[in-house]
């Protein structure tokens, strides 16, 4: 026991004491609000057990990813066939020219695919975000969360999109009636 260094000899016969409790105070209301904003808990009363903002963000991200993927694949194949059809009258004759032909076709298909993928990703993300926000608004208006709100939101969204897409056709019908 005398082998202890000089700095530890004063503790030789004492038992270890637990640390003294610190002065703990209850959090102020502002601390609770700040913690509540960072605390994500599943709420069984909400759709998908998530608050509407998180559900909308997650839905838009998923729809954007699927739109980017499907838009790229669809347009890449279409652009490769279009390039082949546009250049069918001048097929390469040598091996070197075939290499340049395929590299040009690949470049053309990739650029067209990337452009289309961004368009489809944004389009799908916007439609999904609009639907989820509209569904949340109908939930708040009716005061309950059920399948009818989803159907109402879907019908309103599709009706609004149909009116937007066919707005030129409607104006043409009105113009025809005025001319006659």
Order of alpha helices (4+ residues) and beta strands (2+ residues): alpha-alpha-alpha-alpha-alpha
